[in-house]
Amino acid sequence: MQENVRLARHTTIGTGGPARWFATPGSVDELVDALRWARHGGIEVETIGLGSNLLVHDQGVDALVLKLAGELAAATVEGKLLVAGGGAANAVCLHRARAAGLGGFEFASAIPGTAGGGVRMNAGSYGCEWRDVLVDAIVCSADGPRTVSVDELDLSYRHSGLAPGEVVAQVRFQLAPSSPEAVKERAAGLLAQRKATQPTNKRTFGSVFKNPTAELGAGRAIEECGLKGHRIGGAVISPRHANFIENVDSATSADCLALMAEARRRVYARFGIELEHEVRFLGPLELPAL
Ligand SMILES: Cc1cc2nc3c(=O)[nH]c(=O)nc-3n(C[C@H](O)[C@H](O)[C@H](O)COP(=O)(O)OP(=O)(O)OC[C@H]3O[C@@H](n4cnc5c(N)ncnc54)[C@H](O)[C@@H]3O)c2cc1C
């Protein structure tokens, strides 16, 4: 168990303070031990993947933060199943699937997270999401591991029914035969589409807010309020896509939160819509009431 580990380098936006406790369990046994240690000490548990949808409080998090490693961050193929540790990067999963001649996971190639983070968020893009390919997951708590089917996970738009503190240790994706060339081509095509509209080479945490309706995306609502390029401290609402915040110059999480509050306030005033944040908060972060 490490103490006071800086989390900024574990997030894609690159902001935030330290974790009071930090551990990198490499197996289900080590994970359950860590969860029991925390329960025994009355310590809250948070799990992070690649920190690609995370905003961490600048003063840090008074919790045990887990980052899965070892076999819990590896991926293998068994027949048409891709079996991935909860901490396996989506890029690694796609690589394994492609090498084994399996398609169906290309949609996740440009989502810079992990298999387990994807379950928590029901991550998705271009009309496909985790629940479309997921078979089941091994979910751990201090009581031990249990296998949970995709239906029991209760996945919907950027939502899962996982309880706070529950950790996705492993997932199984059902894929379909496809040639490695076709997988590569589809993934490259989706990446090119994304590069045309989103800031892919900047420090961001992906979508800031959930889309309020199918007709009005969060990005368009914020853009119509004239907020593209709006800056607070070292954070700026992306000039490329208004539902992204970029860390352009040593931003703090407080800068990002202030931009989010301003966007919510302006969208509410203009459209009467209360934007709900998609990015997950770690530590005592809160948006002001509208
Ligand atoms: C450039 C960019 C583009 C993006 N595009 C998309 C997109 O198209 N679609 C999309 O859905 N998302 C997108 N995202 C957001 C993000 O990549 C996804 O939400 C991703 O699934 C988060 O995975 P992660 O492992 O990084 O999780 P983190 O950001 O580390 O954590 C997110 C949440 O998942 C929880 N969590 C993480 N791992 C586990 C685990 N093993 N068990 C239980 N809970 C866990 C965390 O506690 C937290 O609540 C994008 C982000 C960036 C930076």
The ligand as an SDF file (V2000), in Angstrom:
LIG
                    3D

 53 58  0  0  0  0  0  0  0  0999 V2000
  -10.0020   11.9100  -26.1480 C   0  0  0  0  0  0  0  0  0  0  0  0
  -11.0920   11.1380  -25.4430 C   0  0  0  0  0  0  0  0  0  0  0  0
  -12.1240   10.5800  -26.1790 C   0  0  0  0  0  0  0  0  0  0  0  0
  -13.1310    9.8570  -25.5390 C   0  0  0  0  0  0  0  0  0  0  0  0
  -14.1420    9.3370  -26.2780 N   0  0  0  0  0  0  0  0  0  0  0  0
  -15.0970    8.6040  -25.6840 C   0  0  0  0  0  0  0  0  0  0  0  0
  -16.1450    8.0130  -26.4670 C   0  0  0  0  0  0  0  0  0  0  0  0
  -16.2030    8.1270  -27.6780 O   0  0  0  0  0  0  0  0  0  0  0  0
  -17.0810    7.3080  -25.8060 N   0  0  0  0  0  0  0  0  0  0  0  0
  -17.0670    7.1300  -24.4600 C   0  0  0  0  0  0  0  0  0  0  0  0
  -17.9490    6.4520  -23.9160 O   0  0  0  0  0  0  0  0  0  0  0  0
  -16.0930    7.6850  -23.6960 N   0  0  0  0  0  0  0  0  0  0  0  0
  -15.1160    8.4120  -24.2700 C   0  0  0  0  0  0  0  0  0  0  0  0
  -14.1260    8.9720  -23.5080 N   0  0  0  0  0  0  0  0  0  0  0  0
  -14.1870    8.8550  -22.0480 C   0  0  0  0  0  0  0  0  0  0  0  0
  -13.4640    7.6460  -21.4640 C   0  0  0  0  0  0  0  0  0  0  0  0
  -12.4080    7.2180  -22.3300 O   0  0  0  0  0  0  0  0  0  0  0  0
  -14.4170    6.4680  -21.2010 C   0  0  0  0  0  0  0  0  0  0  0  0
  -15.4320    6.8140  -20.2940 O   0  0  0  0  0  0  0  0  0  0  0  0
  -13.6560    5.2540  -20.6600 C   0  0  0  0  0  0  0  0  0  0  0  0
  -14.4930    4.1400  -20.6670 O   0  0  0  0  0  0  0  0  0  0  0  0
  -13.1380    5.4690  -19.2410 C   0  0  0  0  0  0  0  0  0  0  0  0
  -12.2830    4.3920  -18.9560 O   0  0  0  0  0  0  0  0  0  0  0  0
  -11.0960    4.4970  -17.9230 P   0  0  0  0  0  0  0  0  0  0  0  0
  -10.5700    3.1360  -17.7470 O   0  0  0  0  0  0  0  0  0  0  0  0
  -10.1210    5.5300  -18.3330 O   0  0  0  0  0  0  0  0  0  0  0  0
  -11.8730    4.9320  -16.6130 O   0  0  0  0  0  0  0  0  0  0  0  0
  -11.5360    6.1280  -15.6400 P   0  0  0  0  0  0  0  0  0  0  0  0
  -11.6650    7.4230  -16.3790 O   0  0  0  0  0  0  0  0  0  0  0  0
  -10.2700    5.8660  -14.9250 O   0  0  0  0  0  0  0  0  0  0  0  0
  -12.7710    6.0040  -14.6290 O   0  0  0  0  0  0  0  0  0  0  0  0
  -14.0850    6.2960  -15.0780 C   0  0  0  0  0  0  0  0  0  0  0  0
  -15.0710    5.6810  -14.0770 C   0  0  0  0  0  0  0  0  0  0  0  0
  -14.9610    4.2630  -14.1350 O   0  0  0  0  0  0  0  0  0  0  0  0
  -14.6350    3.7310  -12.8440 C   0  0  0  0  0  0  0  0  0  0  0  0
  -13.7640    2.5910  -13.0590 N   0  0  0  0  0  0  0  0  0  0  0  0
  -12.5960    2.5310  -13.7480 C   0  0  0  0  0  0  0  0  0  0  0  0
  -12.1190    1.2810  -13.7740 N   0  0  0  0  0  0  0  0  0  0  0  0
  -12.9930    0.5310  -13.0700 C   0  0  0  0  0  0  0  0  0  0  0  0
  -13.0520   -0.8550  -12.7320 C   0  0  0  0  0  0  0  0  0  0  0  0
  -12.1190   -1.7220  -13.1160 N   0  0  0  0  0  0  0  0  0  0  0  0
  -14.1010   -1.2750  -11.9850 N   0  0  0  0  0  0  0  0  0  0  0  0
  -15.0590   -0.4370  -11.5890 C   0  0  0  0  0  0  0  0  0  0  0  0
  -15.0700    0.8810  -11.8710 N   0  0  0  0  0  0  0  0  0  0  0  0
  -14.0400    1.3660  -12.6160 C   0  0  0  0  0  0  0  0  0  0  0  0
  -13.9730    4.8930  -12.1020 C   0  0  0  0  0  0  0  0  0  0  0  0
  -14.0970    4.7370  -10.6980 O   0  0  0  0  0  0  0  0  0  0  0  0
  -14.7810    6.0700  -12.6310 C   0  0  0  0  0  0  0  0  0  0  0  0
  -16.0210    6.1840  -11.9630 O   0  0  0  0  0  0  0  0  0  0  0  0
  -13.1060    9.6900  -24.1320 C   0  0  0  0  0  0  0  0  0  0  0  0
  -12.0310   10.2440  -23.3870 C   0  0  0  0  0  0  0  0  0  0  0  0
  -11.0350   10.9500  -24.0390 C   0  0  0  0  0  0  0  0  0  0  0  0
   -9.8950   11.5080  -23.2220 C   0  0  0  0  0  0  0  0  0  0  0  0
  1  2  1  0
  2  3  1  0
  2 52  2  0
  3  4  2  0
  4  5  1  0
  4 50  1  0
  5  6  2  0
  6  7  1  0
  6 13  1  0
  7  8  2  0
  7  9  1  0
  9 10  1  0
 10 11  2  0
 10 12  1  0
 12 13  2  0
 13 14  1  0
 14 15  1  0
 14 50  1  0
 15 16  1  0
 16 17  1  0
 16 18  1  0
 18 19  1  0
 18 20  1  0
 20 21  1  0
 20 22  1  0
 22 23  1  0
 23 24  1  0
 24 25  2  0
 24 26  1  0
 24 27  1  0
 27 28  1  0
 28 29  2  0
 28 30  1  0
 28 31  1  0
 31 32  1  0
 32 33  1  0
 33 34  1  0
 33 48  1  0
 34 35  1  0
 35 36  1  0
 35 46  1  0
 36 37  1  0
 36 45  1  0
 37 38  2  0
 38 39  1  0
 39 40  1  0
 39 45  2  0
 40 41  1  0
 40 42  2  0
 42 43  1  0
 43 44  2  0
 44 45  1  0
 46 47  1  0
 46 48  1  0
 48 49  1  0
 50 51  2  0
 51 52  1  0
 52 53  1  0
M  END
$$$$
